[in-house]
């Protein structure tokens, strides 16, 4: 992985954005708007006499070029099978470009709204498309992208916030006790299930689905932002679409998995990984904010992070997960 300058990334300005796009042959019309992204820098940019494009500048030192190309190739494979991912544009045989210290890709602009997770028809469509993604994802492994497991999302997160002094001294003992208990339980659960690991979207939630309702009927989704694509258990791309009371989640799960299983088998034992995966996500999110705390955009967007109250609430949330993991898992009947 090349050593890129984080200061250059933080200082990325409108002029550099336009210069980067024009360096690969496009003519910008001066229109530009920052889109909602913190991990990378993403902009909608107007192009002369052509539709606007989306440009993504990759955060330095996170992914190797090989890992980014692997993500791009996965989305291109999906579209070859008429699965509505949004792959980057291929320009002169490549999808990843360099401008100075920056790496970037261009995407077509897609419009849509968040899915309605109370709509049975939309849940069915999501289930079918995720099933198709996983059927293709299971055909081979990623070679350059990581695995979602207890070490990468749990142990590494715990160690980072402790070793870098983010936990207030008076809360360290409480944090260590609950985090270590949870990590032991999560690891034991993963070992008992030993799930099949496949290529995933990795961050399946409402914010990464754009529902196109410009036509007739319920419309169709665009599945966007495969930046977190990695190896992992299938249920990772499903559980964040479930919310509400137990009966509501069971009902939504039945709709999702009935549609999903038309295209890909689902191992019901993975349902007992939902709370462990939720625990890992909670810990990973805190460590993600901590790892990015030197980025001025994060201090502006998340002013409540790294306060006494934040860590008190974080520990409380982890304690609630201790109980949640003792409850019976959801059931697909």
C-alpha positions as CSV (number, residue, x, y, z in Angstrom):
1,X,0.0,0.0,0.0
2,X,1.4,3.3,-1.0
3,X,2.1,6.0,1.6
4,X,-0.2,8.9,0.8
5,X,-0.4,12.2,2.6
6,X,-3.3,12.6,4.9
7,X,-2.8,16.4,5.0
8,X,-3.2,16.6,1.3
9,X,-6.4,14.6,1.5
10,X,-7.7,16.9,4.3
11,X,-6.9,20.0,2.2
12,X,-8.5,18.7,-1.0
13,X,-10.3,21.7,-2.5
14,X,-12.7,22.4,-5.4
15,X,-10.0,23.4,-7.8
16,X,-8.1,20.1,-7.3
17,X,-11.3,18.1,-7.7
18,X,-11.9,19.7,-11.1
19,X,-8.3,19.4,-12.2
20,X,-8.3,15.7,-11.3
21,X,-11.4,15.0,-13.4
22,X,-10.1,17.0,-16.3
23,X,-6.8,15.2,-16.1
24,X,-8.5,12.1,-17.6
25,X,-10.3,13.9,-20.4
26,X,-13.5,15.4,-19.1
27,X,-14.5,19.0,-19.3
28,X,-16.1,20.3,-16.1
29,X,-18.7,23.1,-16.2
30,X,-17.8,24.4,-12.7
31,X,-20.8,22.9,-10.9
32,X,-19.7,20.9,-7.8
33,X,-21.4,19.7,-4.6
34,X,-20.0,17.7,-1.7
35,X,-22.0,14.5,-1.0
36,X,-22.5,12.9,2.4
37,X,-19.4,10.9,2.9
38,X,-16.8,11.0,5.7
39,X,-14.5,8.0,5.0
40,X,-13.7,9.3,1.5
41,X,-14.3,12.6,-0.2
42,X,-17.2,12.3,-2.6
43,X,-18.5,15.1,-4.9
44,X,-21.1,15.5,-7.6
45,X,-19.5,17.4,-10.5
46,X,-21.1,18.9,-13.6
47,X,-19.7,17.9,-17.0
48,X,-20.0,20.0,-20.1
49,X,-22.7,18.6,-22.5
50,X,-22.9,15.4,-20.5
51,X,-24.7,14.1,-17.4
52,X,-23.1,15.0,-14.1
53,X,-20.8,12.5,-12.5
54,X,-19.8,11.4,-9.0
55,X,-16.1,11.4,-8.1
56,X,-14.8,9.5,-5.1
57,X,-11.3,10.4,-3.7
58,X,-10.1,7.5,-1.6
59,X,-8.8,8.1,2.0
60,X,-5.1,7.6,2.1
61,X,-3.5,4.4,3.4
62,X,-6.8,2.6,3.9
63,X,-7.0,0.4,0.8
64,X,-4.2,-0.8,-1.6
65,X,-4.7,-0.2,-5.3
66,X,-5.3,-4.0,-5.6
67,X,-8.0,-3.9,-3.0
68,X,-9.8,-1.0,-4.7
69,X,-9.6,-2.7,-8.1
70,X,-11.0,-5.9,-6.4
71,X,-14.0,-3.9,-5.2
72,X,-14.5,-2.4,-8.6
73,X,-14.3,-5.8,-10.3
74,X,-16.9,-7.2,-7.9
75,X,-19.4,-4.5,-8.8
76,X,-18.7,-4.9,-12.5
77,X,-19.3,-8.7,-12.2
78,X,-22.6,-7.9,-10.5
79,X,-23.8,-5.6,-13.2
80,X,-22.8,-8.3,-15.8
81,X,-25.5,-10.4,-14.1
82,X,-28.1,-7.5,-14.2
83,X,-27.7,-6.9,-10.4
84,X,-28.2,-3.1,-9.8
85,X,-24.8,-2.3,-8.3
86,X,-23.3,1.0,-9.4
87,X,-19.7,0.3,-10.7
88,X,-17.2,2.9,-11.5
89,X,-16.7,4.1,-15.1
90,X,-14.1,2.3,-17.1
91,X,-11.9,4.9,-18.9
92,X,-9.1,3.6,-21.2
93,X,-9.3,0.2,-19.6
94,X,-9.0,1.4,-15.9
95,X,-11.3,2.4,-13.0
96,X,-8.8,3.9,-10.6
97,X,-6.9,7.1,-11.4
98,X,-4.1,9.1,-9.8
99,X,-3.8,12.9,-9.6
100,X,-0.8,14.1,-7.5
101,X,-1.1,12.2,-4.2
102,X,-4.8,11.5,-4.7
103,X,-6.5,8.3,-6.0
104,X,-10.0,8.6,-7.4
105,X,-12.8,6.9,-9.4
106,X,-15.7,8.3,-11.4
107,X,-19.3,7.0,-11.1
108,X,-22.5,7.7,-13.0
109,X,-24.9,9.8,-10.9
110,X,-27.9,7.8,-9.7
111,X,-31.0,9.4,-8.0
112,X,-33.3,7.7,-5.6
113,X,-34.7,7.7,-2.1
114,X,-34.3,5.5,0.9
115,X,-36.1,2.2,0.8
116,X,-39.4,1.7,2.6
117,X,-38.6,-1.2,4.9
118,X,-42.3,-1.4,5.8
119,X,-43.1,-2.3,2.2
120,X,-43.4,-6.0,1.7
121,X,-42.7,-5.6,-2.0
122,X,-39.5,-3.6,-1.5
123,X,-38.3,-6.1,1.2
124,X,-38.9,-8.9,-1.3
125,X,-36.9,-7.1,-4.0
126,X,-34.0,-6.4,-1.5
127,X,-34.0,-10.1,-0.5
128,X,-33.8,-11.3,-4.1
129,X,-31.0,-8.9,-5.0
130,X,-29.0,-9.7,-1.9
131,X,-29.5,-13.3,-2.6
132,X,-28.2,-12.8,-6.1
133,X,-25.2,-10.8,-4.8
134,X,-24.3,-13.6,-2.4
135,X,-24.8,-16.4,-5.0
136,X,-22.1,-14.6,-7.1
137,X,-20.1,-13.6,-4.1
138,X,-19.8,-17.3,-3.0
139,X,-18.1,-18.3,-6.3
140,X,-14.7,-17.1,-5.2
141,X,-12.9,-15.2,-2.5
142,X,-11.4,-11.7,-2.3
143,X,-7.7,-11.9,-2.3
144,X,-6.8,-8.4,-1.3
145,X,-9.7,-7.4,1.0
146,X,-10.1,-8.3,4.7
147,X,-12.5,-10.6,6.5
148,X,-15.2,-9.4,8.9
149,X,-14.3,-11.3,12.1
150,X,-13.8,-10.9,15.8
151,X,-10.2,-9.8,15.4
152,X,-10.6,-7.1,12.7
153,X,-13.8,-5.6,14.1
154,X,-13.6,-6.4,17.8
155,X,-10.1,-7.0,19.2
156,X,-8.4,-4.4,17.0
157,X,-11.1,-1.8,17.9
158,X,-10.8,-2.5,21.6
159,X,-7.0,-2.3,21.5
160,X,-7.0,0.9,19.5
161,X,-9.2,2.9,21.9
162,X,-7.4,1.6,25.0
163,X,-3.8,2.0,23.7
164,X,-4.4,5.5,22.3
165,X,-5.9,6.9,25.5
166,X,-9.5,7.5,24.3
167,X,-11.2,5.9,27.3
168,X,-11.3,8.3,30.3
169,X,-9.2,6.8,33.1
170,X,-12.1,6.5,35.5
171,X,-14.0,4.4,32.9
172,X,-11.2,2.2,31.7
173,X,-11.9,-0.7,34.1
174,X,-15.6,-0.8,33.3
175,X,-14.9,-0.6,29.5
176,X,-12.2,-3.4,29.7
177,X,-14.5,-5.7,31.7
178,X,-17.5,-5.5,29.5
179,X,-15.6,-5.4,26.2
180,X,-13.5,-8.5,27.1
181,X,-16.6,-10.4,28.2
182,X,-18.3,-9.5,25.0
183,X,-15.4,-10.4,22.8
184,X,-15.0,-13.8,24.4
185,X,-18.8,-14.4,23.8
186,X,-18.6,-13.2,20.2
187,X,-15.6,-15.4,19.5
188,X,-17.2,-18.4,21.0
189,X,-20.4,-17.9,19.0
190,X,-18.4,-17.5,15.7
191,X,-16.5,-20.7,16.5
192,X,-19.6,-22.7,17.2
193,X,-21.3,-21.6,14.0
194,X,-18.2,-21.5,11.8
195,X,-20.1,-19.7,9.0
196,X,-19.2,-19.9,5.4
197,X,-17.4,-16.7,4.4
198,X,-18.3,-15.1,1.1
199,X,-17.8,-11.9,-0.7
200,X,-20.2,-9.3,0.8
201,X,-21.3,-5.8,0.3
202,X,-20.2,-5.5,3.9
203,X,-22.3,-2.5,5.0
204,X,-25.8,-3.3,4.0
205,X,-28.2,-0.7,5.4
206,X,-30.8,1.8,4.3
207,X,-28.2,4.5,3.5
208,X,-26.6,2.3,0.9
209,X,-29.8,1.6,-1.1
210,X,-31.2,4.2,-3.5
211,X,-34.8,3.4,-4.5
212,X,-35.6,4.5,-8.1
213,X,-39.3,5.2,-8.2
214,X,-39.2,7.2,-11.5
215,X,-41.1,4.5,-13.3
216,X,-44.3,2.6,-12.6
217,X,-44.9,0.3,-9.6
218,X,-42.6,-0.1,-6.6
219,X,-39.5,0.9,-8.6
220,X,-36.1,-0.7,-8.3
221,X,-33.1,-0.3,-6.0
222,X,-29.6,0.8,-6.8
223,X,-27.1,-0.8,-4.4
224,X,-24.3,1.6,-3.8
225,X,-21.0,2.1,-2.0
226,X,-19.2,-1.2,-1.9
227,X,-16.2,0.5,-0.2
228,X,-16.5,-1.9,2.8
229,X,-16.8,-5.0,0.7
230,X,-15.0,-7.9,2.4
231,X,-15.3,-11.6,3.2
232,X,-17.9,-12.4,5.9
233,X,-21.1,-14.3,6.8
234,X,-24.1,-13.7,4.6
235,X,-26.2,-12.4,7.5
236,X,-24.0,-9.3,7.7
237,X,-25.7,-7.9,4.6
238,X,-29.2,-8.6,6.0
239,X,-29.5,-7.9,9.7
240,X,-29.4,-4.1,9.5
241,X,-32.6,-4.1,7.5
242,X,-34.4,-5.5,10.5
243,X,-35.8,-3.1,13.2
244,X,-38.6,-2.7,15.6
245,X,-40.1,-5.2,18.1
246,X,-39.3,-9.0,17.9
247,X,-42.4,-9.8,15.9
248,X,-41.8,-7.0,13.4
249,X,-38.2,-8.2,12.9
250,X,-39.3,-11.8,12.5
251,X,-41.9,-10.8,9.9
252,X,-39.4,-8.7,8.0
253,X,-36.8,-11.5,8.2
254,X,-39.4,-14.0,6.8
255,X,-40.0,-11.7,3.8
256,X,-36.3,-11.1,3.2
257,X,-35.1,-14.7,3.5
258,X,-38.0,-16.2,1.5
259,X,-37.1,-14.0,-1.4
260,X,-33.3,-14.4,-0.8
261,X,-33.5,-18.2,-0.8
262,X,-34.9,-18.2,-4.3
263,X,-31.3,-17.4,-5.4
264,X,-29.0,-18.5,-2.6
265,X,-29.2,-20.9,0.2
266,X,-29.2,-19.4,3.7
267,X,-27.8,-21.2,6.8
268,X,-30.3,-20.4,9.6
269,X,-27.6,-20.9,12.2
270,X,-26.2,-17.5,11.1
271,X,-29.2,-15.8,12.7
272,X,-27.5,-16.4,16.1
273,X,-24.7,-14.1,14.8
274,X,-26.9,-11.0,14.5
275,X,-26.3,-9.8,18.1
276,X,-22.6,-10.6,17.9
277,X,-22.3,-8.7,14.6
278,X,-24.2,-5.8,16.2
279,X,-21.7,-5.8,19.1
280,X,-18.8,-5.8,16.7
281,X,-20.3,-2.9,14.7
282,X,-20.8,-0.9,17.9
283,X,-17.1,-1.4,18.9
284,X,-15.8,-0.9,15.4
285,X,-17.8,2.4,15.0
286,X,-16.3,3.9,18.1
287,X,-12.8,2.9,17.0
288,X,-13.5,4.2,13.5
289,X,-14.2,7.6,15.0
290,X,-11.1,7.4,17.1
291,X,-8.9,6.5,14.2
292,X,-10.2,9.4,12.2
293,X,-10.1,12.0,15.0
294,X,-7.2,13.8,13.4
295,X,-9.4,14.6,10.4
296,X,-10.9,18.0,10.8
297,X,-14.1,16.9,9.0
298,X,-14.7,14.3,11.8
299,X,-14.4,16.9,14.6
300,X,-16.9,19.1,12.8
301,X,-19.4,16.3,12.0
302,X,-19.1,14.4,15.3
303,X,-18.6,17.0,18.0
304,X,-20.1,14.7,20.6
305,X,-17.5,12.1,20.2
306,X,-14.7,11.5,22.8
307,X,-16.6,13.2,25.6
308,X,-17.2,11.7,29.0
309,X,-20.9,11.3,28.2
310,X,-20.1,9.5,24.9
311,X,-18.0,6.9,26.6
312,X,-20.4,6.4,29.4
313,X,-23.2,5.8,26.9
314,X,-20.9,3.5,24.8
315,X,-20.2,1.4,27.9
316,X,-23.9,1.3,28.7
317,X,-24.7,0.1,25.1
318,X,-22.1,-2.6,25.4
319,X,-23.6,-3.8,28.7
320,X,-27.0,-4.0,27.0
321,X,-25.4,-6.2,24.4
322,X,-24.3,-8.7,27.1
323,X,-28.0,-9.3,27.7
324,X,-29.0,-9.2,24.1
325,X,-26.6,-12.0,23.3
326,X,-28.2,-14.2,25.9
327,X,-31.7,-13.9,24.3
328,X,-32.9,-16.5,21.8
329,X,-32.1,-15.5,18.2
330,X,-34.6,-14.5,15.6
331,X,-36.3,-17.4,13.8
332,X,-37.1,-18.0,10.1
333,X,-40.1,-20.3,10.1
